Amino acid sequence: MAPSVSISILIVVLCIFMNVPTIVIAAGSMATSKSSSLKQEVQALMESGWWSGSSNYTSSHCDWLGIKCNFGGSITEIDIAGNIYLGDKFRKFNFSSFPNLVRLSLSNNQILGSIPFEIGSLSKLTHNLSHNYLTGQLPLSLANLTKLVKFDISFNGITGSIPKEFGNFKNLLELNLSHNKFTGPIPSTLGLLTNLSNLNLPFNEINGSIVSEIGLLKNLLNLDLRQNKLTGPIPSSLGHLTNLVSLSLSSNQINGSIPQEIGNMKNLNGLFLNNNMLIGNMKNLRYLYLNNNNLVGQIPLTIGHLTKLETLNLNWNMISGPIPTELANCSLIKILSLSHNYLNGSVPSWVINLYAPIKIDLGYNNLTGNVPISFTMMREFNLSYNSLEGRVPNIFKNYGFELFGYFLRSQCRVKNFVLLMKTHAELKGTKNGNLFSMWNYDGNIAFEDIIEATEDFNIRYCIGTGGYGSVYKAQLPSGKVVALKKLNRLEAEDPTVDKSFKNKVKMLA
């Protein structure tokens, strides 16, 4: 008889002799049960066929690809993400044979078919099935996985609605259902996931409104609901998400106004509201300030519906694309500020049709093309730091050097912001005024001559650099040789350098 069984019999005899009630599980039985459980795990691994192409089953199962075991040899982790082609073998896996499995990572394994109901037996599991070819609806048995910390099933073809039973995942930190085919509304039970830090539901077909219960997720850092079919207004309860770093609601059908409670999100560094109907219905809006918000994407075409708009300020964002022609419908605009973005395309000529423009600020973008002559009708304009080209229109000479030099400087090829220095005291004037007078020279003629003489500031005409700027040598059509000093961008932005340089020019003039 085996020693363990003998010990068990001895314990029973002693208990009977002492008249003590007994419920005894023999050590031998425990060992047998444990051994049986491990054999069941190994058998389930072999029957799955997952490792048939990479293992001959001769080594310990704990040494197989992607498998980790506890001290007792029971499997706690299976991570074969991207390593094994599973296809329809996923459904052959006996999930009930792995009571200690806490992690199942199967992303990028080309899994086919639906998620089997039996997966709900993995009560200790946190798993990842992203980037596969899963289809069908999520089984309700998933609600049994109450210890889940991360649920990622992104980039599949899952259909149906998001189960309300997901509210059972009280320990969940990350929920990622992106890039599937989910329909129906967002269940209000998601508001029960108070430990959640990341909620990603983009690129689905989710409809209905954004439930106010999401505002209960106080630990949320990232909320991504873009590219769905959400309607209705943005709930003011989102203002309670004071830890939120990124909020993306773009490409939906959200309408109404932007709630002022959004301003409570002190940690927000990414706000994506583009491609909605948030402002298109505000027919009486006169002032729209969305500057300094890290907004991305293109300027919403629905702004063109705001026919009473007088001020539009989108400065200091990350807006890209062209300036939409739809803005021409906002003919009452007096102040249009779009600077410090990534706008491209040409400078719009339709601004000449604005009723009474006071200020147009398009500086610090990637605008190209020529400077429209229509801009000469405005009181104040800024086209600096773009990639404009061509000649400055003749009419700009009426502005005086200071004005157009400040607002057009540092273009890639625009002929401007060049100051002249006398080569010797006897040099005086040129055609149409005194060339060396800062206030009284023909800017158009000077620039044309300078650009031609230096071949658009070719490096071979550079004769040195001073305390600031580069010095070029040029022979004008009149035969006179002059030295030209041109400031670079950083120097031009330094008020101290700018003032010092202008004083020097005035002295020479």
FENRA-V892314 format. One record per residue. N is the residue number from 1. SS is DSSP state (2 for helix, 1 for strand, 0 for the rest). PHI is phi in whole degrees, -180 to 180 (* if undefined). D_CENTER is the distance of its C-alpha to the mean C-alpha in Angstrom with 2 decimals. Layout:
BEGIN
N:SS:PHI:D_CENTER / N:SS:PHI:D_CENTER
END
This chain:
BEGIN
1:0:*:69.84 / 2:0:-68:66.45 / 3:2:-55:66.32 / 4:2:-64:63.36 / 5:2:-69:65.29 / 6:2:-61:68.39 / 7:2:-62:66.47 / 8:2:-64:65.24 / 9:2:-65:68.82 / 10:2:-62:70.05 / 11:2:-62:67.54 / 12:2:-65:68.67 / 13:2:-61:72.35 / 14:2:-62:71.90 / 15:2:-65:70.06 / 16:2:-68:72.85 / 17:2:-61:75.56 / 18:0:-90:73.92 / 19:0:57:73.55 / 20:0:-108:69.75 / 21:0:-60:67.61 / 22:0:-129:65.28 / 23:0:-129:62.02 / 24:0:-112:61.59 / 25:0:-107:58.95 / 26:0:-63:60.58 / 27:2:-58:58.83 / 28:2:-63:59.70 / 29:2:-66:58.03 / 30:2:-64:54.84 / 31:2:-63:54.85 / 32:2:-64:55.56 / 33:2:-64:52.76 / 34:2:-65:50.27 / 35:2:-63:51.44 / 36:2:-65:51.23 / 37:2:-64:47.63 / 38:2:-65:46.62 / 39:2:-62:48.59 / 40:2:-66:46.81 / 41:2:-64:43.38 / 42:2:-62:44.58 / 43:2:-62:46.14 / 44:2:-65:42.97 / 45:2:-62:41.05 / 46:2:-68:43.73 / 47:2:-71:43.99 / 48:2:-66:40.26 / 49:0:76:40.68 / 50:0:-67:37.23 / 51:0:-104:38.81 / 52:0:-61:41.71 / 53:0:-90:40.46 / 54:0:-128:39.65 / 55:0:-150:42.35 / 56:0:-100:46.10 / 57:0:64:46.05 / 58:0:-83:48.52 / 59:0:-86:46.38 / 60:0:-62:45.37 / 61:2:-60:42.61 / 62:2:-70:40.71 / 63:2:-99:40.48 / 64:0:-71:38.97 / 65:0:-55:35.56 / 66:0:78:32.77 / 67:1:-106:35.26 / 68:1:-126:35.74 / 69:1:-123:38.70 / 70:0:-85:39.97 / 71:0:-64:43.28 / 72:0:-87:45.22 / 73:0:90:43.80 / 74:0:-84:41.84 / 75:1:-74:38.46 / 76:1:-112:35.48 / 77:1:-149:32.63 / 78:1:-127:32.02 / 79:1:-129:29.09 / 80:0:-120:29.55 / 81:0:-54:25.97 / 82:0:75:26.10 / 83:0:-106:29.73 / 84:0:-132:31.93 / 85:0:-79:32.09 / 86:0:-99:32.92 / 87:1:56:33.11 / 88:2:-89:35.28 / 89:2:-70:36.56 / 90:2:-59:33.99 / 91:2:-75:36.32 / 92:2:-87:39.28 / 93:0:-80:37.96 / 94:0:-89:40.16 / 95:2:-62:37.65 / 96:2:-69:40.51 / 97:2:-85:41.93 / 98:0:-127:39.20 / 99:0:-68:39.61 / 100:0:-105:37.98 / 101:0:-71:34.81 / 102:0:-111:31.78 / 103:1:-142:29.14 / 104:1:-132:28.84 / 105:1:-111:26.11 / 106:0:-130:26.49 / 107:0:-72:23.18 / 108:0:59:23.69 / 109:0:-114:27.40 / 110:0:54:27.80 / 111:1:-72:29.20 / 112:1:-113:30.85 / 113:1:86:32.06 / 114:0:-95:31.35 / 115:0:-79:30.92 / 116:0:-68:34.51 / 117:2:-60:35.76 / 118:2:-65:37.24 / 119:2:-63:33.92 / 120:2:-67:34.48 / 121:2:-79:37.28 / 122:0:-85:34.97 / 123:0:-67:35.09 / 124:0:-102:33.62 / 125:0:-82:30.66 / 126:1:-125:26.96 / 127:1:-137:25.76 / 128:1:-141:23.12 / 129:0:-124:23.77 / 130:0:-71:20.47 / 131:0:56:20.45 / 132:0:-136:23.96 / 133:1:-124:25.98 / 134:1:-67:26.90 / 135:0:-131:28.14 / 136:0:77:29.99 / 137:0:-94:29.32 / 138:0:-73:28.57 / 139:0:-70:32.00 / 140:2:-66:32.93 / 141:2:-64:34.27 / 142:2:-59:30.77 / 143:2:-62:31.55 / 144:2:-76:34.01 / 145:0:-85:31.38 / 146:0:-71:31.26 / 147:0:-98:30.44 / 148:0:-57:27.12 / 149:0:-108:24.48 / 150:1:-138:21.79 / 151:1:-126:21.76 / 152:1:-125:19.52 / 153:0:-130:20.69 / 154:0:-71:17.61 / 155:0:57:18.20 / 156:0:-136:21.76 / 157:0:-126:23.83 / 158:0:-67:24.67 / 159:0:-114:26.15 / 160:0:82:27.59 / 161:0:-95:26.30 / 162:0:-76:24.68 / 163:0:-62:27.83 / 164:2:-66:28.66 / 165:2:-66:30.15 / 166:2:-60:26.75 / 167:2:-65:27.70 / 168:2:-77:30.05 / 169:0:-80:27.35 / 170:0:-65:27.95 / 171:0:-96:26.87 / 172:0:-68:23.55 / 173:0:-105:20.57 / 174:1:-133:18.04 / 175:1:-129:18.18 / 176:1:-127:16.24 / 177:0:-116:17.69 / 178:0:-68:14.93 / 179:0:55:16.14 / 180:0:-131:19.70 / 181:0:-129:22.07 / 182:0:-65:22.40 / 183:0:-125:24.13 / 184:0:80:25.64 / 185:0:-83:24.36 / 186:0:-77:22.40 / 187:0:-68:25.35 / 188:2:-65:26.11 / 189:2:-66:27.16 / 190:2:-63:23.60 / 191:2:-66:24.31 / 192:2:-82:26.74 / 193:0:-85:24.18 / 194:0:-71:24.22 / 195:0:-92:23.20 / 196:0:-64:19.90 / 197:0:-110:16.87 / 198:1:-135:14.32 / 199:1:-123:14.75 / 200:1:-119:12.94 / 201:0:-127:14.73 / 202:0:-75:12.61 / 203:0:57:14.43 / 204:0:-133:17.85 / 205:0:-127:20.51 / 206:0:-68:20.64 / 207:1:-123:22.54 / 208:1:81:24.15 / 209:1:-94:22.75 / 210:0:-76:20.36 / 211:0:-69:23.01 / 212:2:-65:23.73 / 213:2:-63:24.36 / 214:2:-60:20.69 / 215:2:-64:21.40 / 216:2:-84:23.68 / 217:0:-84:21.02 / 218:0:-63:21.35 / 219:0:-95:19.84 / 220:0:-68:16.50 / 221:0:-106:13.50 / 222:1:-136:10.80 / 223:1:-126:11.57 / 224:1:-124:10.00 / 225:0:-122:12.59 / 226:0:-67:11.14 / 227:0:56:13.48 / 228:0:-131:16.66 / 229:1:-125:19.77 / 230:1:-69:19.54 / 231:1:-127:21.93 / 232:1:78:23.40 / 233:0:-84:22.09 / 234:0:-77:19.48 / 235:0:-67:21.78 / 236:2:-65:22.60 / 237:2:-64:22.71 / 238:2:-62:18.95 / 239:2:-65:20.00 / 240:2:-77:21.59 / 241:0:-84:18.36 / 242:0:-72:18.77 / 243:0:-94:17.07 / 244:0:-63:13.72 / 245:0:-103:10.80 / 246:1:-137:7.95 / 247:1:-128:9.27 / 248:1:-124:8.24 / 249:0:-124:11.51 / 250:0:-68:10.99 / 251:0:57:13.62 / 252:0:-129:16.36 / 253:1:-124:19.67 / 254:1:-70:19.20 / 255:1:-130:21.72 / 256:0:84:23.44 / 257:0:-101:22.29 / 258:0:-83:19.46 / 259:0:-63:21.33 / 260:2:-66:22.18 / 261:2:-64:21.63 / 262:2:-57:17.87 / 263:2:-64:19.16 / 264:2:-76:20.24 / 265:0:-81:16.81 / 266:0:-67:17.62 / 267:0:-96:15.03 / 268:0:-69:12.00 / 269:0:-123:9.59 / 270:1:-143:6.68 / 271:1:-124:8.55 / 272:1:-120:7.91 / 273:0:-123:11.53 / 274:0:-69:12.11 / 275:0:59:14.73 / 276:0:-132:16.83 / 277:1:-120:20.26 / 278:0:-65:19.58 / 279:0:-116:21.59 / 280:0:-64:23.67 / 281:0:-94:26.39 / 282:0:-86:26.91 / 283:0:-64:29.87 / 284:0:-100:31.30 / 285:0:-67:28.27 / 286:0:-113:29.41 / 287:1:-130:26.87 / 288:1:-127:23.08 / 289:1:-115:21.23 / 290:0:-127:17.43 / 291:0:-72:17.34 / 292:0:56:15.51 / 293:0:-128:12.65 / 294:0:57:9.47 / 295:0:-68:9.40 / 296:1:-122:7.76 / 297:1:85:9.77 / 298:0:-93:13.54 / 299:0:-65:16.07 / 300:0:-58:17.19 / 301:2:-65:20.60 / 302:2:-67:21.94 / 303:2:-61:22.32 / 304:2:-63:25.31 / 305:2:-82:27.00 / 306:0:-87:27.33 / 307:0:-71:30.66 / 308:0:-101:31.69 / 309:0:-67:28.74 / 310:0:-113:30.06 / 311:1:-134:27.12 / 312:1:-128:23.50 / 313:1:-122:21.41 / 314:0:-120:17.79 / 315:0:-59:18.24 / 316:0:55:15.85 / 317:0:-130:12.45 / 318:1:-126:10.14 / 319:1:-75:11.92 / 320:1:-125:13.14 / 321:1:83:16.01 / 322:0:-79:19.58 / 323:0:-76:21.11 / 324:0:-66:22.17 / 325:2:-66:25.91 / 326:2:-60:25.67 / 327:2:-64:25.51 / 328:2:-62:29.13 / 329:2:-70:30.08 / 330:0:-87:29.33 / 331:0:-71:32.56 / 332:0:-91:33.15 / 333:0:-60:30.27 / 334:0:-105:31.73 / 335:1:-128:28.68 / 336:1:-122:25.62 / 337:1:-119:23.14 / 338:0:-127:20.11 / 339:0:-74:20.22 / 340:0:57:17.74 / 341:0:-135:15.09 / 342:1:-127:14.76 / 343:1:-66:17.18 / 344:0:-130:19.50 / 345:0:85:22.71 / 346:1:-88:25.93 / 347:0:-74:26.90 / 348:0:-66:27.99 / 349:0:-90:31.75 / 350:2:-69:31.82 / 351:2:-62:31.44 / 352:2:-64:35.21 / 353:2:-87:35.64 / 354:0:-63:34.03 / 355:0:-65:36.71 / 356:0:-151:36.75 / 357:0:-66:33.79 / 358:0:-106:33.96 / 359:1:-144:30.83 / 360:1:-123:28.30 / 361:1:-119:25.66 / 362:0:-120:23.57 / 363:0:-67:23.57 / 364:0:58:21.01 / 365:0:-136:19.37 / 366:0:-122:20.14 / 367:0:-69:22.85 / 368:1:-127:25.78 / 369:0:88:29.30 / 370:0:-92:32.11 / 371:0:-81:32.43 / 372:0:-65:33.76 / 373:2:-63:37.22 / 374:2:-60:36.29 / 375:2:-67:34.45 / 376:2:-70:37.91 / 377:2:-88:38.59 / 378:0:-96:36.11 / 379:0:-75:36.89 / 380:1:-148:33.78 / 381:1:-144:31.12 / 382:1:-141:28.60 / 383:0:-120:27.51 / 384:0:-68:27.28 / 385:0:57:25.00 / 386:0:-127:24.18 / 387:0:-126:25.73 / 388:0:-70:28.62 / 389:0:-145:31.88 / 390:0:89:35.47 / 391:0:-87:38.09 / 392:0:-71:37.73 / 393:0:-54:39.67 / 394:2:-57:43.25 / 395:2:-66:42.90 / 396:2:-67:40.56 / 397:2:-65:43.64 / 398:2:-73:44.63 / 399:2:-80:41.80 / 400:0:88:43.20 / 401:2:-63:41.61 / 402:2:-60:39.81 / 403:2:-67:37.83 / 404:2:-79:36.63 / 405:2:-66:36.22 / 406:2:-72:33.77 / 407:2:-91:31.68 / 408:2:-120:31.66 / 409:0:-66:31.56 / 410:0:59:29.67 / 411:0:-80:29.03 / 412:0:-71:29.04 / 413:0:-135:32.33 / 414:0:-67:33.49 / 415:0:-87:36.93 / 416:0:-156:36.74 / 417:0:51:36.70 / 418:0:-118:39.61 / 419:1:-107:42.37 / 420:1:-103:45.88 / 421:1:-128:48.31 / 422:0:-69:52.07 / 423:0:-84:53.55 / 424:0:-157:56.87 / 425:0:-64:58.50 / 426:0:-79:60.47 / 427:0:-66:57.52 / 428:0:-139:57.27 / 429:0:37:55.51 / 430:0:-152:54.99 / 431:0:-58:55.16 / 432:0:58:54.06 / 433:0:113:53.96 / 434:0:-82:53.64 / 435:0:-60:50.95 / 436:0:-98:50.68 / 437:0:-95:50.32 / 438:0:-64:46.83 / 439:0:-103:47.65 / 440:0:-140:49.86 / 441:0:-119:48.77 / 442:0:-79:47.84 / 443:2:-59:44.17 / 444:2:-62:44.11 / 445:2:-65:47.19 / 446:2:-59:46.15 / 447:2:-65:42.78 / 448:2:-59:44.30 / 449:2:-66:46.95 / 450:2:-67:44.67 / 451:2:-64:42.14 / 452:2:-67:45.02 / 453:2:-69:46.84 / 454:2:-104:43.91 / 455:0:52:42.45 / 456:0:60:39.17 / 457:0:57:39.31 / 458:0:-62:40.01 / 459:2:-61:40.03 / 460:2:-72:43.72 / 461:2:-95:44.61 / 462:1:-77:42.95 / 463:1:-112:45.82 / 464:1:152:44.02 / 465:1:-129:41.61 / 466:0:-102:42.68 / 467:0:-62:41.38 / 468:0:-154:38.51 / 469:0:82:37.80 / 470:1:-108:39.46 / 471:1:-108:42.98 / 472:1:-118:44.00 / 473:1:-105:47.52 / 474:1:-144:48.31 / 475:1:-106:51.55 / 476:0:-76:51.48 / 477:0:-56:53.50 / 478:0:-72:56.21 / 479:0:97:56.76 / 480:0:-79:55.61 / 481:1:-102:53.37 / 482:1:-130:50.66 / 483:1:-105:48.02 / 484:1:-116:44.51 / 485:1:-116:41.92 / 486:1:-123:38.26 / 487:0:-75:35.65 / 488:0:-89:32.31 / 489:2:-62:29.05 / 490:2:-66:28.83 / 491:2:-67:32.49 / 492:2:-65:32.29 / 493:2:-85:29.71 / 494:0:-85:32.04 / 495:2:-58:34.38 / 496:2:-66:37.13 / 497:2:-64:37.22 / 498:2:-59:37.00 / 499:2:-66:39.93 / 500:2:-63:42.00 / 501:2:-67:41.58 / 502:2:-65:42.57 / 503:2:-62:45.62 / 504:2:-66:46.64 / 505:2:-65:46.40 / 506:2:-61:48.42 / 507:2:-64:51.05 / 508:2:-68:51.38 / 509:0:-71:51.51
END
